[in-house]
Amino acid sequence: MSAVNLPRTSASQVTVVLPRSTTVREYVSADELDTLGNPVPVNAPHQFTYDSNGNLLTDTVQGVGGVWVRTYVYTNGHMTGDSGWVKQ
């Protein structure tokens, strides 16, 4: 596989035409993947729920491909884990 290096310009948009046989991969961080390894639209609007102490309980995001929820777990007031993004 070869990489395409684009010159840096002041333009805010670049159009690249690739041959049909070209595979394009978009790399995302692990926080942007659901528990099955699929991309989550983390730039879409989020809805949050909190407990009575103000701790974040859930983070819900809805995108074109569905709804994902991340649930947070607390022990003695300290976050001890989360579910990762789970598609509903």
C-alpha positions in Angstrom: 0.0 0.0 0.0 1.3 3.5 -0.8 0.5 6.7 0.8 -0.5 10.0 -0.9 1.3 13.0 0.4 -0.6 16.3 -0.2 1.2 19.6 -0.2 0.3 22.0 2.6 -1.6 25.0 1.4 -3.7 27.7 2.9 -6.8 26.1 1.2 -9.3 24.6 3.7 -10.5 21.9 1.3 -8.6 19.4 -0.9 -10.2 17.2 -3.5 -8.3 13.9 -4.2 -9.3 11.6 -7.0 -8.3 8.0 -6.4 -8.4 5.0 -8.7 -11.3 2.6 -8.1 -9.0 -0.1 -6.8 -7.7 2.2 -4.0 -8.6 1.3 -0.4 -9.1 4.2 1.9 -8.9 3.7 5.6 -9.9 6.2 8.2 -8.1 5.8 11.5 -9.9 6.6 14.7 -9.0 6.4 18.4 -10.2 3.5 20.5 -12.6 6.0 22.2 -14.4 6.4 18.9 -15.1 2.7 18.4 -18.0 0.7 19.9 -17.6 -2.6 21.8 -17.7 -4.5 18.4 -15.0 -2.3 16.8 -17.4 -0.2 14.7 -17.0 3.6 14.5 -19.2 5.8 16.8 -20.2 9.3 15.6 -18.7 11.0 18.6 -18.9 14.4 16.9 -22.7 14.1 16.9 -24.7 15.7 19.7 -24.5 14.0 23.1 -27.1 13.5 25.8 -25.9 13.0 29.4 -27.4 11.7 32.6 -26.0 12.3 36.1 -26.6 10.8 39.6 -27.6 12.9 42.6 -23.9 13.6 43.4 -23.3 15.0 40.0 -21.4 12.0 38.7 -21.8 11.2 35.0 -23.9 8.0 34.6 -24.5 7.8 30.8 -23.4 9.4 27.6 -25.7 8.8 24.7 -24.9 9.8 21.1 -27.2 9.4 18.1 -25.9 9.3 14.6 -27.1 8.2 11.1 -26.1 4.6 12.0 -28.0 4.3 15.3 -27.7 5.1 19.0 -24.8 4.3 21.2 -24.6 4.5 25.1 -21.6 4.6 27.3 -22.4 3.8 31.0 -20.0 4.8 33.8 -19.5 2.8 37.0 -18.5 4.4 40.4 -17.2 2.9 43.6 -17.2 5.1 46.7 -17.6 8.2 44.6 -14.8 7.4 42.2 -15.2 6.3 38.6 -13.9 2.8 38.4 -14.9 1.9 34.8 -17.1 2.3 31.9 -19.0 0.0 29.5 -17.4 1.4 26.3 -19.7 2.5 23.5 -22.6 0.0 23.2 -24.9 0.2 20.2 -28.6 0.1 21.2 
